[in-house]
Amino acid sequence: MANDNLRSRLDLALSAMNDASIENSEEVIIKIITSLEEEFGDHQKTIAEELQKIARQIENTGKADLAMDFKQRTTSAMLRLNMERRRGLRPPAILPAAPVSASVSSSSSSSTGSSISNAPSPAPSRSPVSQTVAPSSRSAQDGTQVEYLVHPSRDVRADARAFCDVLKGQKVWESSGGHICAIKFPAGPQVIIVEEIAFTCSVVLSVSNFEKHADELESQGYQIVGSVPTPSGSATVFASDCGSKFAIIAKQ
């Protein structure tokens, strides 16, 4: 059964990574995470490990770029889910019908005087996400900065050639299907070229404390309305009541 579940989620992951629609692929990624929550409850460490297994399976198919994209996007999605649950925008994770590790419980109950030492240590619900995206001590002091500029395009490949061949930029990242790419120049933030249909905002800012900034933006009336893929993972798009949009992402 475990292998069947892994295979099913692998198929979903591959379909998400190969989907040209950002919205559709994000929905599939959320579906994968919620299916893991239905199996493991709010055991975030276990869910992160299961997502790593899927990423390794993708890499084993010879698609290392898709595996990295999957890691980044699932990390960002887990962070967004946790934030939305804290704010009451989503219901809490469904508890599984059985304990996550029956073998540990059985071993603990059968060993005299060892129940405490064998019991798994509780982990904060957001720990795996924090371990993955938490900024370094250096970046924590850097403050907010413009990380990416988002350029809407009706022909991503043509604009990428112009930016690279004529303006001497360097393509450093491309999403599956080639509908989004990032161009690096000698100075300044990278430029993300996106299909016009996928355009969501014009600037992506990196912040040293994602959740703190997200909470403060919400207190000022901004709401999460979507995400935009970047070389560093999915950035979260915020919008005000008047329609102003921008995205933030945790410093790496």
C-alpha positions as CSV (number, residue, x, y, z in Angstrom):
1,M,0.0,0.0,0.0
2,A,2.8,2.4,0.9
3,N,4.5,1.8,-2.5
4,D,1.1,2.3,-4.3
5,N,0.7,5.7,-2.5
6,L,4.2,6.7,-3.4
7,R,3.6,5.8,-7.0
8,S,0.3,7.7,-7.1
9,R,1.9,10.8,-5.6
10,L,4.9,10.5,-7.9
11,D,2.5,10.5,-10.9
12,L,0.7,13.6,-9.5
13,A,4.1,15.3,-8.9
14,L,5.2,14.7,-12.4
15,S,1.9,16.0,-13.8
16,A,2.2,19.2,-11.7
17,M,5.8,19.9,-12.7
18,N,4.9,19.4,-16.4
19,D,1.8,21.5,-16.3
20,A,2.1,24.9,-18.1
21,S,-0.5,26.4,-15.8
22,I,0.9,27.7,-12.6
23,E,-2.5,27.6,-10.9
24,N,-3.2,24.0,-11.9
25,S,0.3,22.8,-10.8
26,E,-0.1,24.6,-7.4
27,E,-3.4,22.9,-6.8
28,V,-1.9,19.5,-7.5
29,I,1.0,20.2,-5.1
30,I,-1.4,21.2,-2.4
31,K,-3.4,17.9,-3.2
32,I,-0.2,15.9,-2.6
33,I,0.5,17.6,0.7
34,T,-3.0,17.2,2.0
35,S,-3.1,13.5,1.0
36,L,0.1,13.1,3.1
37,E,-1.6,14.9,6.0
38,E,-4.6,12.5,5.7
39,E,-2.1,9.7,6.2
40,F,0.3,11.2,8.8
41,G,-1.7,14.0,10.4
42,D,0.2,17.1,11.4
43,H,3.5,15.3,11.6
44,Q,5.4,17.8,9.5
45,K,8.8,16.1,9.7
46,T,7.3,12.8,8.4
47,I,5.5,14.7,5.6
48,A,8.7,16.5,4.6
49,E,10.5,13.1,4.5
50,E,7.8,11.7,2.2
51,L,8.1,14.7,-0.1
52,Q,11.8,14.1,-0.2
53,K,11.2,10.5,-1.3
54,I,9.0,11.8,-4.1
55,A,11.7,14.2,-5.1
56,R,14.3,11.4,-5.2
57,Q,12.0,9.3,-7.4
58,I,11.7,12.2,-9.8
59,E,15.5,12.6,-9.8
60,N,15.8,8.9,-10.5
61,T,13.8,9.3,-13.7
62,G,16.7,11.6,-15.0
63,K,14.8,14.8,-14.3
64,A,17.0,16.5,-11.7
65,D,15.7,20.0,-12.6
66,L,12.1,18.9,-12.0
67,A,13.2,17.3,-8.7
68,M,14.7,20.6,-7.5
69,D,11.7,22.5,-8.6
70,F,9.4,20.1,-6.7
71,K,11.5,20.5,-3.5
72,Q,11.3,24.3,-3.7
73,R,7.6,24.5,-4.5
74,T,6.5,21.9,-1.9
75,T,8.6,23.7,0.8
76,S,6.9,27.0,-0.1
77,A,3.4,25.3,-0.2
78,M,3.9,23.8,3.3
79,L,4.8,27.2,4.6
80,R,1.7,28.8,3.1
81,L,-0.6,26.1,4.4
82,N,0.8,26.5,7.9
83,M,0.3,30.3,7.7
84,E,-3.3,30.0,6.4
85,R,-4.2,27.5,9.1
86,R,-2.8,29.8,11.8
87,R,-5.1,32.5,10.4
88,G,-8.1,30.2,10.3
89,L,-8.2,30.3,6.5
90,R,-7.9,26.5,6.3
91,P,-9.1,23.7,8.6
92,P,-6.4,21.9,10.6
93,A,-4.7,18.8,9.2
94,I,-6.8,15.7,9.5
95,L,-5.5,13.2,12.1
96,P,-4.7,9.8,10.7
97,A,-6.8,6.9,11.9
98,A,-3.8,5.0,13.3
99,P,-0.6,6.2,14.9
100,V,2.2,7.3,12.6
101,S,4.6,4.6,13.8
102,A,2.9,1.5,15.2
103,S,6.3,-0.2,15.6
104,V,7.5,2.5,18.0
105,S,4.3,2.4,20.1
106,S,4.5,-1.4,20.3
107,S,8.2,-1.4,21.2
108,S,7.6,1.2,23.9
109,S,4.7,-0.6,25.5
110,S,6.6,-4.0,25.6
111,S,9.8,-2.6,27.1
112,T,9.8,-2.2,30.8
113,G,11.1,1.2,32.0
114,S,11.9,2.3,28.4
115,S,8.7,4.0,27.4
116,I,10.1,7.5,27.9
117,S,13.3,6.9,26.1
118,N,11.5,5.2,23.1
119,A,8.8,7.9,22.8
120,P,9.4,10.1,19.8
121,S,10.2,13.7,20.7
122,P,7.4,16.2,19.6
123,A,8.5,18.6,17.0
124,P,7.1,22.1,16.3
125,S,4.5,21.8,13.5
126,R,6.6,24.1,11.2
127,S,10.0,22.8,12.0
128,P,10.8,21.1,8.6
129,V,9.8,24.2,6.7
130,S,11.8,26.5,8.9
131,Q,14.8,24.2,8.6
132,T,14.6,24.4,4.8
133,V,13.9,28.1,4.3
134,A,15.3,29.7,7.4
135,P,17.8,32.4,6.5
136,S,21.5,32.2,7.5
137,S,22.9,34.4,10.2
138,R,24.3,36.6,7.4
139,S,21.1,37.0,5.5
140,A,19.1,37.7,8.7
141,Q,21.0,40.9,8.9
142,D,20.6,41.9,5.3
143,G,17.0,43.0,5.6
144,T,14.5,43.2,2.8
145,Q,15.8,43.5,-0.7
146,V,14.5,43.3,-4.3
147,E,15.3,39.8,-5.3
148,Y,13.5,39.5,-8.7
149,L,11.7,41.8,-11.2
150,V,8.8,40.1,-13.0
151,H,8.5,40.8,-16.7
152,P,5.2,39.6,-18.4
153,S,5.8,38.4,-22.0
154,R,3.7,37.1,-24.9
155,D,6.7,35.1,-26.1
156,V,9.0,34.0,-23.3
157,R,11.6,32.3,-25.5
158,A,11.9,35.4,-27.8
159,D,12.3,37.8,-24.9
160,A,14.8,35.4,-23.3
161,R,16.9,35.4,-26.5
162,A,16.8,39.2,-26.6
163,F,17.8,39.6,-23.0
164,C,20.7,37.1,-23.4
165,D,21.9,37.6,-27.0
166,V,21.5,41.4,-27.2
167,L,21.5,42.6,-23.6
168,K,24.1,40.1,-22.5
169,G,22.2,38.6,-19.7
170,Q,22.5,34.9,-18.7
171,K,19.6,32.5,-18.4
172,V,20.1,30.8,-15.0
173,W,16.8,29.0,-14.5
174,E,13.8,27.8,-16.5
175,S,10.7,26.1,-15.4
176,S,9.4,22.9,-17.0
177,G,7.8,23.7,-20.3
178,G,9.8,26.9,-20.7
179,H,6.9,29.2,-19.8
180,I,9.0,30.9,-17.1
181,C,12.7,31.7,-16.9
182,A,15.1,33.8,-15.0
183,I,17.8,36.1,-16.5
184,K,20.8,37.3,-14.5
185,F,22.7,40.5,-15.3
186,P,26.1,41.6,-14.0
187,A,24.3,43.9,-11.4
188,G,20.8,44.2,-10.0
189,P,18.1,41.7,-9.3
190,Q,17.3,38.9,-11.7
191,V,14.5,39.3,-14.2
192,I,11.8,36.6,-14.3
193,I,10.1,36.4,-17.6
194,V,6.6,34.9,-17.4
195,E,3.9,34.3,-19.9
196,E,1.4,37.1,-19.8
197,I,-1.4,34.7,-18.8
198,A,0.6,33.7,-15.7
199,F,1.5,37.3,-14.7
200,T,0.7,38.0,-11.1
201,C,3.0,40.8,-9.8
202,S,5.9,43.0,-10.9
203,V,8.4,42.6,-8.0
204,V,9.5,39.8,-5.6
205,L,11.1,40.9,-2.3
206,S,13.2,38.6,-0.1
207,V,12.7,38.9,3.6
208,S,14.7,37.6,6.6
209,N,11.6,36.6,8.6
210,F,8.8,35.5,6.2
211,E,6.1,34.8,8.7
212,K,6.6,38.0,10.6
213,H,6.4,40.1,7.5
214,A,3.4,38.1,6.2
215,D,1.5,38.7,9.5
216,E,2.3,42.4,9.4
217,L,1.1,42.7,5.8
218,E,-2.1,40.9,6.7
219,S,-2.7,43.4,9.6
220,Q,-2.5,46.2,7.1
221,G,-5.2,44.6,4.9
222,Y,-3.1,42.6,2.4
223,Q,-4.2,39.1,1.5
224,I,-2.5,36.1,0.0
225,V,-3.8,35.7,-3.6
226,G,-1.4,33.3,-5.2
227,S,2.2,32.5,-5.9
228,V,4.9,33.0,-8.6
229,P,7.7,30.5,-9.3
230,T,11.3,31.7,-8.9
231,P,14.7,30.0,-8.9
232,S,14.5,30.1,-5.1
233,G,11.0,28.5,-4.9
234,S,7.5,29.9,-5.1
235,A,7.1,33.5,-3.8
236,T,3.8,34.4,-2.1
237,V,1.8,37.1,-3.8
238,F,0.0,39.6,-1.6
239,A,-2.7,42.0,-2.8
240,S,-4.3,45.1,-1.2
241,D,-8.0,46.0,-1.5
242,C,-7.1,48.5,-4.3
243,G,-5.5,45.7,-6.3
244,S,-1.8,46.4,-5.7
245,K,0.2,43.2,-5.9
246,F,3.7,42.2,-4.9
247,A,5.4,39.0,-3.7
248,I,7.7,38.1,-0.9
249,I,10.0,35.1,-0.4
250,A,12.1,33.9,2.5
251,K,15.9,34.6,2.2
252,Q,17.9,31.5,1.4
